[in-house]
Amino acid sequence: MNILIDTHIYLWLLSMPDKISSKRLDLLEHYSNNVYFSSVSIAELMIKSSIDKIKIDFDPILHAKKAGFELIDFTPSEALLLKNLPFFHKDPFDRMLICQSIYNNYYLMSDDIKFRDYDCKFI
């Protein structure tokens, strides 16, 4: 299974893993699953850190690699999907993750229930 994690799932894994259900943790830790961490999430973390919304005093790339996540870039082809993506969700970072999930046919792991309104595989 290919799983794209939302930014908050990544943060919870680092600092509050108890907020993630055991079922989800099992999926993230199972050797046969590929877990992806997007450049979109890194951009979101850096922007929110720069405006003091959250404190990021670590290298998110290094931590993602240590966790065994595969880093993926947001591609132009994925960006094209934004044009026709319904506005159930207004957050631009989440919209980009939804497009990545749809384009690549990845499961998207998030606690954001607005993701369910889209034609993506949601965990």
Secondary structure, 3 states (H helix, E strand, C coil): CEEEECHHHHHHHHHCHHHCCHHHHHHHHCCCCEEEEEHHHHHHHHHHHHCCCCCCCCCHHHHHHHCCCEEECCCHHHHHHHHHCCCCCCCHHHHHHHHHHHHHCCEEECCCHHHHHCCCEEC
